[in-house]
Amino acid sequence: IGELLLSFGRFARGKANFRRVDLLQVLRDCSANSLPIITLLSFLFGIILAFIGAAQLKIFGAEIYVADLVAIAMAREMGPMMTAIILAGRCGAAFAAQIGTMTVNEEVDALRTTGISPMDFLVLPRVFSLALMTPFLSLYAVFFGIIGGAVIAQIMLGISFTQFLTETKGILTPVQFGLGASKSLVYGIHVALDGCWRGIHC
């Protein structure tokens, strides 16, 4: 973490040695290539939340609140967490494998020998990419989780999409999204740091 902060300081002064093309490549790998699995798992998780909630809320005649349950759970907790778990499996493991291979082949030592900091060249672009993309991917996961919940609400409870989305719109506030985005930002930085650390110490 200390080395990353020093590296970020060099970046802020314009002295960090990393290629923008590497940043764009990692951004693409961490964003567009992750969308299919995030779509599927978030949709299924929304279905599961709504199914469990519907069974209990039906007892009290409070079926409409299944929309509140799915929306708040996805926006504040499950959207960011599911995104982080997926990115840890896809991107964190890929970072560890890429940098680990470079460490074993002594490419990291070669960078140090030529005066290029491995933190600047290898770690900084990966941390930036996950820090930038994880909040957006989390919002994407929230959207598909809510759609999954709406499907189950219509099938099991007879709640139309319009009713479900109206209730969701009423309960979700910028604060809910802000909490989820802040958590996903921390998760993204942690996943990138852990994957790079494992690779460098391979």
MARRO-935490 format. One line per 2 residues: number of its first residue (from 1); for each residue x, y, z of C-alpha. Coordinates in nm, 2 decimals. Example, Ala and Ser with C-alpha at 12.3 -4.5 7.8 and 13.67 -1.06 7.14 Angstrom:
residues 2
1> 1.23,-0.45,0.78; 1.37,-0.11,0.71
***
This chain:
residues 202
1> 0.00,0.00,0.00; 0.29,0.23,0.08
3> 0.46,0.17,-0.25; 0.13,0.22,-0.43
5> 0.09,0.56,-0.26; 0.44,0.66,-0.36
7> 0.37,0.55,-0.71; 0.05,0.75,-0.72
9> 0.24,1.05,-0.60; 0.48,1.01,-0.89
11> 0.18,0.98,-1.13; 0.03,1.30,-0.99
13> 0.36,1.48,-1.06; 0.37,1.33,-1.41
15> 0.68,1.11,-1.34; 0.53,0.77,-1.33
17> 0.66,0.53,-1.60; 0.36,0.34,-1.74
19> 0.21,0.32,-2.09; -0.14,0.44,-2.15
21> -0.19,0.15,-2.40; -0.15,-0.09,-2.10
23> -0.41,0.10,-1.90; -0.66,0.08,-2.20
25> -0.59,-0.29,-2.24; -0.65,-0.37,-1.88
27> -0.96,-0.15,-1.88; -1.10,-0.35,-2.17
29> -1.02,-0.68,-2.01; -1.18,-0.58,-1.68
31> -1.49,-0.42,-1.82; -1.63,-0.55,-2.15
33> -1.50,-0.90,-2.11; -1.66,-0.92,-1.76
35> -2.01,-0.81,-1.86; -2.16,-1.15,-1.96
37> -2.08,-1.33,-1.63; -2.19,-1.02,-1.43
39> -2.51,-1.01,-1.62; -2.59,-1.37,-1.56
41> -2.50,-1.38,-1.19; -2.67,-1.05,-1.10
43> -2.99,-1.15,-1.28; -3.00,-1.48,-1.10
45> -2.92,-1.32,-0.76; -3.20,-1.08,-0.81
47> -3.43,-1.38,-0.88; -3.31,-1.55,-0.56
49> -3.36,-1.24,-0.34; -3.71,-1.18,-0.48
51> -3.80,-1.55,-0.44; -3.70,-1.57,-0.08
53> -3.85,-1.23,0.00; -4.18,-1.31,-0.18
55> -4.23,-1.62,0.03; -4.21,-1.43,0.36
57> -4.37,-1.11,0.26; -4.67,-1.29,0.12
59> -4.76,-1.41,0.47; -4.81,-1.05,0.58
61> -4.98,-0.92,0.26; -4.68,-0.69,0.20
63> -4.59,-0.83,-0.14; -4.50,-0.49,-0.30
65> -4.21,-0.45,-0.06; -4.02,-0.72,-0.24
67> -3.92,-0.44,-0.47; -3.77,-0.25,-0.18
69> -3.59,-0.56,-0.06; -3.43,-0.64,-0.40
71> -3.34,-0.28,-0.47; -3.18,-0.19,-0.14
73> -3.00,-0.53,-0.11; -2.86,-0.50,-0.46
75> -2.76,-0.13,-0.45; -2.60,-0.13,-0.11
77> -2.45,-0.48,-0.06; -2.49,-0.75,-0.31
79> -2.42,-0.56,-0.64; -2.08,-0.44,-0.52
81> -2.00,-0.77,-0.35; -2.10,-0.99,-0.64
83> -1.90,-0.77,-0.88; -1.59,-0.78,-0.66
85> -1.61,-1.16,-0.63; -1.64,-1.19,-1.01
87> -1.35,-0.95,-1.07; -1.14,-1.13,-0.81
89> -1.19,-1.45,-1.00; -1.14,-1.30,-1.34
91> -0.91,-1.00,-1.31; -0.73,-1.06,-0.97
93> -0.63,-1.41,-1.08; -0.52,-1.28,-1.42
95> -0.31,-1.01,-1.26; -0.14,-1.26,-1.03
97> -0.07,-1.50,-1.33; 0.06,-1.23,-1.56
99> 0.29,-1.06,-1.31; 0.39,-1.40,-1.15
101> 0.51,-1.52,-1.49; 0.70,-1.20,-1.54
103> 0.86,-1.24,-1.19; 0.96,-1.60,-1.26
105> 1.11,-1.50,-1.60; 1.30,-1.22,-1.43
107> 1.13,-0.95,-1.63; 1.04,-0.76,-1.31
109> 1.41,-0.76,-1.22; 1.49,-0.64,-1.57
111> 1.25,-0.34,-1.52; 1.42,-0.25,-1.19
113> 1.76,-0.28,-1.36; 1.66,-0.03,-1.63
115> 1.53,0.21,-1.37; 1.16,0.15,-1.42
117> 0.96,0.09,-1.11; 0.74,-0.22,-1.14
119> 0.48,-0.05,-0.92; 0.45,0.23,-1.19
121> 0.47,0.00,-1.49; 0.27,-0.30,-1.38
123> 0.07,-0.23,-1.07; -0.05,0.13,-1.12
125> -0.24,0.07,-1.45; -0.42,-0.24,-1.30
127> -0.52,-0.06,-0.98; -0.64,0.24,-1.18
129> -0.85,0.02,-1.42; -1.03,-0.17,-1.14
131> -1.08,0.15,-0.93; -1.24,0.31,-1.24
133> -1.45,0.02,-1.36; -1.57,-0.16,-1.05
135> -1.83,0.11,-0.95; -1.97,0.11,-1.31
137> -1.98,-0.27,-1.32; -2.15,-0.26,-0.98
139> -2.42,-0.03,-1.11; -2.47,-0.26,-1.41
141> -2.50,-0.55,-1.17; -2.76,-0.36,-0.96
143> -2.97,-0.30,-1.28; -2.98,-0.66,-1.38
145> -3.05,-0.77,-1.02; -3.35,-0.55,-1.01
147> -3.47,-0.68,-1.35; -3.44,-1.04,-1.21
149> -3.64,-0.94,-0.91; -3.91,-0.78,-1.12
151> -3.94,-1.11,-1.32; -4.01,-1.31,-1.01
153> -4.24,-1.05,-0.86; -4.46,-1.07,-1.18
155> -4.46,-1.45,-1.19; -4.51,-1.53,-0.82
157> -4.69,-1.22,-0.69; -4.86,-1.07,-0.99
159> -4.68,-0.74,-0.95; -4.64,-0.57,-1.29
161> -4.31,-0.43,-1.41; -4.45,-0.08,-1.38
163> -4.55,-0.13,-1.01; -4.22,-0.29,-0.93
165> -4.01,-0.02,-1.10; -4.22,0.26,-0.94
167> -4.17,0.12,-0.59; -3.80,0.07,-0.67
169> -3.77,0.43,-0.79; -3.93,0.55,-0.47
171> -3.69,0.36,-0.24; -3.36,0.41,-0.42
173> -3.19,0.74,-0.34; -2.85,0.88,-0.44
175> -2.73,0.78,-0.09; -2.80,0.41,-0.16
177> -2.60,0.43,-0.49; -2.33,0.63,-0.32
179> -2.28,0.36,-0.05; -2.27,0.09,-0.30
181> -2.02,0.28,-0.53; -1.79,0.36,-0.24
183> -1.78,-0.01,-0.13; -1.72,-0.12,-0.49
185> -1.43,0.13,-0.52; -1.26,-0.02,-0.21
187> -1.33,-0.37,-0.34; -1.18,-0.29,-0.68
189> -0.86,-0.14,-0.53; -0.83,-0.44,-0.29
191> -0.87,-0.70,-0.57; -0.61,-0.53,-0.79
193> -0.36,-0.48,-0.51; -0.40,-0.84,-0.39
195> -0.36,-0.99,-0.73; -0.05,-0.78,-0.81
197> 0.10,-0.85,-0.47; 0.06,-1.22,-0.52
199> 0.22,-1.19,-0.87; 0.52,-0.99,-0.76
201> 0.59,-1.22,-0.46; 0.55,-1.53,-0.67
***
